[in-house]
Amino acid sequence: MRILMFTWEFPPLIAGGLGMACYGMVKSLLKLGVEVDLAIPTREEVYFPLRKPEDVDLLPVEFIDKEVEADFFSQKLKSLDERMEFIGVTEHPETYMDPEEMQEYMHYFEKSEYKNSSGEEQVWDVLGASLIGEEDIFVKVQEFTLRAEKYTKLLNFDLIHAHDWLCYSAGMIARKLSGKSLAVHIHATEFDRSGGGGDERIHRIELTGMTYADYVMAVSRYTAEMIISRYRIDTGKIRIVHNAYSVKESADEKRERFFDGMTILFLGRITIQKGPEYFLEVAKRVLRKHPEARFIMAGSGDMARKMIHRAAAMKLGHRFLFTGFLNRAGVDRILQASDIYIMPSISEPFGIAPLEAMAYAVTAIISKQSGVSEVIQNAYKVDFWQIDEMTRRICWLIEHPEKCRAMGIAGMKEVQQILWDEAAEKIEKVYKECLETCH
């Protein structure tokens, strides 16, 4: 079985949890003998033919333009970083559309293959109108959508797997042109990301993609209920596949401290969805009772500046630190230095970060409004607005370090059992359902 997979992130291209989720699931799918042709946003028109588990780290590459491919191999680039730089893989995907390509996109969905009497015409009208926009992210998605046609005509595959709204249009193009089945993965909805309303264009793309798909994979029951209630997606084609975590050999229970007092960590995008304001409030209250504690907010996002100003106004000083965006090595180091991890997310479809923290024996306090709360037991679960409860819990852990340590170690052992192999088997089952029942 061979899958054409569209995703916006894959290591070393990582902006959030999607990249590591795709890495884990693809590696485990390859163990099962499922082959993957992987497409991600790149400058050069390439795809990655993944055939064995080690390919997720090696990333063998194929070029659509063979002249560029000859130039690539003539340079004898040795390291993965050098090869990815040539291809144009960055942590923040750039757009490479020229004016002629932009004009082509504007008329793309007017092609005859999207105008038929099957009742699908409205789908393409809605999708085309929703993808219009000059914002950088929309231009990048437009470019990825155009490229999907080339992948579809060039490659031989059995079905299509597209991750989140950024890739839904590419998946839909591939399904339309190939006649092959489409499974879409919903890792987060616009309702989750925005904390409420959000961008109406993205809502329409999510609705169109999930409606047009043959199957929809949701990362939790929480997410499945969200797409049923908000988007009215047919329950018969929804399958729940919880995320997992790829445990690193370097993850263990040893602490490499930055400070003498306990370290409490927020790790993730600093956006309204993740509840950074609640973390600040908790820090203010805990520090009144335990000034020796230290709080760290690791990550970047549109609320980062606001949080920095608020922390200053609260006079938290050197007891509350901001790291900015961290690469993989930085994340590993800060997890090894932390005692308690808090995820006060307002809406979290799953949440990989708690599993990362628990893998390092860090005691986790997580929002009940999350998918990850469905699969772990050795963590404290609270409603995101329960600031007083989080404060009491942290103070108790500071005052009982042996209990905090025991909880962390229990969590580490639990996470070691939450592996991608089981999730990959569920995904493979969805693939087989697609092949047996669709088209």
BELQUI-V482865 format. One record per residue. N is the residue number from 1. PHI is phi in whole degrees, -180 to 180 (none if undefined). PSI is psi in whole degrees, -180 to 180 (* if undefined). OMEGA is omega in degrees with one decimal (NA if undefined). Layout:
BEGIN
N;PHI;PSI;OMEGA
N;PHI;PSI;OMEGA
END
This chain:
BEGIN
1;none;133;179.2
2;-125;133;-175.2
3;-112;134;167.4
4;-92;111;-173.8
5;-113;127;175.2
6;-107;123;174.7
7;-142;152;-177.5
8;-84;-18;-177.7
9;-139;144;170.9
10;-165;133;-177.3
11;-52;134;11.1
12;-87;7;176.6
13;-87;98;-176.5
14;-133;125;173.6
15;-120;-18;-178.2
16;-162;-157;-176.3
17;-73;-20;-177.1
18;-59;-42;-177.0
19;-60;-47;-178.5
20;-72;-30;176.1
21;-65;-46;179.7
22;-65;-38;177.8
23;-59;-50;-178.1
24;-64;-46;-176.7
25;-69;-39;-179.2
26;-67;-43;179.3
27;-60;-42;-180.0
28;-73;-33;175.0
29;-64;-40;178.7
30;-64;-35;176.4
31;-62;-30;-179.5
32;-83;-3;-179.2
33;91;6;176.2
34;-82;122;179.6
35;-90;150;-176.1
36;-133;127;165.8
37;-98;109;-170.9
38;-98;130;175.8
39;-120;126;176.1
40;-132;165;179.1
41;-66;120;177.9
42;-140;162;176.7
43;-70;-51;178.7
44;-81;153;179.9
45;-83;97;-176.5
46;-136;166;167.1
47;-142;166;-175.5
48;-117;107;178.8
49;-80;103;-176.7
50;-99;121;-173.1
51;-123;-22;179.3
52;-140;158;-171.8
53;-53;-38;-177.7
54;-69;-14;179.2
55;-65;-23;-179.9
56;-66;-23;177.5
57;-98;-31;-178.7
58;-82;-32;-179.1
59;49;65;172.5
60;-60;144;-170.8
61;-127;144;173.3
62;-124;136;179.7
63;-100;142;172.7
64;-73;-41;177.4
65;-89;111;-174.1
66;-72;-24;175.5
67;-68;-42;176.7
68;-66;-38;178.2
69;-61;-42;178.9
70;-63;-40;177.8
71;-64;-41;-180.0
72;-59;-50;-176.6
73;-75;-26;178.7
74;-68;-25;-177.9
75;-81;-10;175.7
76;50;53;179.6
77;-73;128;-172.4
78;-92;-48;-173.8
79;-88;158;177.4
80;-62;-41;-179.9
81;-60;-42;179.2
82;-65;-42;-179.9
83;-67;-41;179.7
84;-69;-34;177.0
85;-65;-40;177.7
86;-63;-44;-177.6
87;-70;-30;-178.4
88;94;52;175.4
89;-107;118;-179.0
90;-129;162;178.4
91;-63;-29;178.3
92;-122;98;-173.9
93;-53;131;176.6
94;-93;164;175.4
95;-104;145;-175.8
96;-126;19;-178.5
97;-73;135;173.2
98;-97;170;-176.4
99;-56;-35;179.7
100;-67;-41;178.0
101;-66;-38;177.7
102;-62;-42;178.5
103;-64;-38;177.3
104;-62;-42;-178.8
105;-63;-40;-176.4
106;-58;-28;-177.6
107;-109;8;-170.9
108;-59;-47;-173.7
109;-83;7;173.0
110;-91;-3;179.6
111;-61;154;-176.0
112;-60;-33;-177.1
113;-67;-14;178.5
114;-104;3;178.9
115;-119;99;-178.5
116;-143;-177;-175.8
117;-102;16;-175.0
118;-86;2;-179.3
119;90;1;-177.9
120;-88;-12;-173.7
121;-55;-40;-178.6
122;-64;-35;178.8
123;-58;-47;-177.0
124;-74;-32;175.4
125;-63;-45;-179.6
126;-66;-44;-179.1
127;-63;-47;-179.5
128;-59;-43;-179.7
129;-68;-34;-176.9
130;-75;-27;-178.4
131;-87;0;178.6
132;-76;132;178.2
133;168;146;-179.3
134;-95;-4;176.8
135;-61;147;-173.9
136;-54;-44;-176.2
137;-64;-38;-179.9
138;-71;-37;177.2
139;-65;-39;177.7
140;-63;-42;179.2
141;-67;-39;177.0
142;-59;-45;179.8
143;-63;-44;179.8
144;-63;-36;178.3
145;-64;-45;178.6
146;-62;-40;-177.1
147;-68;-26;-178.3
148;-58;-34;179.6
149;-63;-40;179.6
150;-66;-43;178.0
151;-60;-43;-176.0
152;-63;-41;-177.7
153;-78;-25;-175.5
154;-88;-37;-167.4
155;-101;155;173.8
156;-106;122;-177.9
157;-149;165;-177.5
158;-98;-34;176.1
159;-159;173;-172.6
160;-117;141;178.3
161;-131;118;-177.6
162;-121;134;-175.5
163;-104;121;173.0
164;59;168;-170.2
165;-57;-31;-178.7
166;-60;-26;-176.4
167;-114;-2;-176.6
168;-62;-42;-178.2
169;-65;-38;176.4
170;-63;-44;178.2
171;-63;-40;180.0
172;-66;-41;176.9
173;-60;-47;-178.8
174;-62;-40;178.6
175;-65;-44;-177.4
176;-63;-45;-174.1
177;-80;-29;-175.9
178;-97;-25;-174.2
179;77;4;179.5
180;-84;159;-177.6
181;-70;153;-180.0
182;-124;125;170.1
183;-112;126;176.9
184;-108;148;-179.5
185;-110;130;177.7
186;-111;107;179.5
187;-92;-28;178.4
188;-163;143;176.5
189;-98;166;176.4
190;-63;-28;175.3
191;-63;-41;178.2
192;-65;-51;-173.5
193;-64;-37;-174.0
194;-91;-14;-175.6
195;73;18;179.9
196;163;-104;-173.3
197;-70;-75;179.3
198;86;-168;-177.0
199;-87;121;-177.2
200;-62;-32;178.3
201;-62;-42;-179.6
202;-68;-38;175.4
203;-56;-44;-178.3
204;-67;-38;178.0
205;-65;-43;177.4
206;-61;-46;179.5
207;-62;-48;-178.4
208;-63;-45;-178.2
209;-64;-45;-178.8
210;-72;-32;178.2
211;-70;-41;-176.9
212;-75;-26;-177.4
213;-69;156;177.0
214;-82;-36;176.1
215;-139;151;178.3
216;-124;122;176.6
217;-100;120;179.0
218;-105;143;-173.3
219;-81;-3;179.4
220;-168;166;172.5
221;-64;-37;178.1
222;-55;-46;179.8
223;-70;-40;179.0
224;-60;-43;178.0
225;-65;-34;178.2
226;-64;-48;-176.2
227;-74;-25;175.2
228;-72;-46;-175.7
229;-75;-37;-175.5
230;-89;-35;-174.4
231;-113;-6;179.7
232;58;39;178.2
233;-72;139;-179.6
234;-56;120;-177.8
235;-64;-24;-177.7
236;-67;-19;-178.5
237;-111;10;178.1
238;-93;132;175.4
239;-127;134;-179.8
240;-94;123;176.4
241;-130;100;179.7
242;-64;144;173.1
243;-67;168;176.6
244;-135;-161;-178.1
245;-145;136;176.7
246;-89;100;-176.1
247;-68;130;178.9
248;-87;147;177.5
249;-64;-27;-177.8
250;-76;-16;-177.8
251;-76;124;176.3
252;-153;-175;-172.9
253;-90;4;-179.9
254;-72;141;177.6
255;-104;135;171.6
256;-118;90;-166.5
257;-72;145;168.2
258;-94;-30;-172.6
259;-133;164;177.6
260;-75;-42;-179.5
261;-80;171;178.7
262;-63;144;-179.5
263;-109;125;-179.5
264;-113;129;-167.7
265;-118;138;163.6
266;-112;125;-178.1
267;-132;115;179.4
268;156;-175;177.5
269;-67;137;-179.7
270;-90;79;-178.1
271;-132;167;-177.0
272;-59;-34;-178.8
273;-59;-37;-172.1
274;-85;-6;176.1
275;70;39;-178.0
276;-63;-30;179.4
277;-64;-35;178.1
278;-68;-37;178.1
279;-63;-41;178.3
280;-62;-44;-179.4
281;-63;-41;177.9
282;-62;-45;-179.7
283;-58;-45;-179.2
284;-58;-43;-176.2
285;-75;-40;179.4
286;-65;-42;-175.9
287;-67;-22;174.9
288;-63;-37;-177.4
289;-93;-33;-177.3
290;-131;78;-178.7
291;-65;-14;179.2
292;-77;-15;-180.0
293;-70;159;177.1
294;-132;137;-180.0
295;-114;138;179.2
296;-127;131;172.3
297;-110;108;-176.4
298;-106;126;179.4
299;138;-177;178.1
300;-139;168;-179.9
301;161;176;-172.4
302;-70;-12;178.3
303;-103;5;-175.2
304;-60;-49;-178.6
305;-61;-42;178.9
306;-61;-42;-179.5
307;-67;-38;177.8
308;-62;-45;179.3
309;-65;-40;-178.9
310;-68;-41;178.0
311;-61;-38;177.6
312;-66;-42;179.7
313;-65;-32;178.3
314;-78;-7;-179.1
315;60;42;178.7
316;-79;-21;172.7
317;55;-138;-175.1
318;-74;-4;-179.9
319;-84;-9;178.5
320;-131;118;-173.3
321;-117;147;174.5
322;-114;132;-179.2
323;-99;-23;-168.1
324;77;-170;-178.7
325;-66;137;179.0
326;-116;139;172.3
327;-78;-179;-174.4
328;-59;-42;-179.8
329;-64;-39;179.1
330;-66;-39;177.7
331;-63;-46;-179.6
332;-60;-42;-177.5
333;-67;-42;-176.5
334;-73;-31;175.4
335;-67;-37;179.5
336;-69;-20;-178.2
337;-97;-3;-173.3
338;-102;153;177.7
339;-107;-38;-176.3
340;-132;136;176.0
341;-116;136;178.0
342;-121;131;171.8
343;-120;92;-177.6
344;-92;39;-172.5
345;-62;138;176.0
346;-71;-38;178.6
347;-153;115;-174.8
348;-130;103;-178.2
349;-52;-43;172.1
350;-135;-87;-179.4
351;113;90;179.9
352;-77;-33;-173.5
353;-55;-41;177.0
354;-59;-37;178.4
355;-67;-39;176.4
356;-60;-46;-179.4
357;-64;-46;-178.1
358;-63;-31;177.7
359;-62;-22;176.6
360;-100;18;179.1
361;62;30;174.8
362;-89;129;179.6
363;-69;130;-173.7
364;-108;138;170.9
365;-120;116;-171.3
366;-125;155;177.8
367;-70;138;173.1
368;-66;-20;-179.6
369;-86;56;-177.0
370;-149;153;176.8
371;-73;-34;-177.4
372;-63;-26;178.7
373;-65;-16;179.1
374;-78;-20;-170.7
375;-117;-9;179.5
376;-119;148;-179.9
377;-113;-34;-174.3
378;-88;59;175.6
379;-152;154;176.6
380;-86;131;-176.2
381;-116;126;-179.3
382;-138;157;171.1
383;-69;143;-171.8
384;-60;-25;-177.3
385;-87;-3;-175.5
386;-83;71;-177.7
387;-62;-43;-178.9
388;-64;-41;179.5
389;-64;-44;177.9
390;-62;-41;179.1
391;-61;-48;179.1
392;-60;-43;-177.8
393;-64;-45;-178.7
394;-66;-43;178.4
395;-60;-42;178.8
396;-63;-41;179.5
397;-67;-38;176.7
398;-63;-38;-177.8
399;-80;-16;179.3
400;-130;70;-175.2
401;-59;-31;179.5
402;-67;-34;176.5
403;-70;-40;177.6
404;-61;-44;-179.1
405;-65;-42;-179.2
406;-63;-41;178.5
407;-64;-40;178.8
408;-63;-43;-180.0
409;-67;-39;176.5
410;-62;-40;177.8
411;-65;-40;178.9
412;-61;-45;179.8
413;-65;-36;179.3
414;-67;-45;-178.0
415;-63;-32;179.2
416;-63;-15;178.4
417;-99;-8;-178.4
418;-96;83;-170.1
419;-106;157;-179.7
420;-70;-20;-178.0
421;-59;-42;179.3
422;-68;-42;178.4
423;-64;-39;179.7
424;-63;-36;177.3
425;-63;-38;177.3
426;-68;-39;178.7
427;-66;-43;177.5
428;-60;-37;178.5
429;-64;-40;176.9
430;-63;-43;177.7
431;-56;-46;-177.9
432;-66;-37;175.3
433;-61;-42;178.3
434;-59;-48;-176.6
435;-68;-31;-176.6
436;-85;-33;-170.6
437;-112;-16;-173.9
438;-101;147;176.1
439;53;*;NA
END
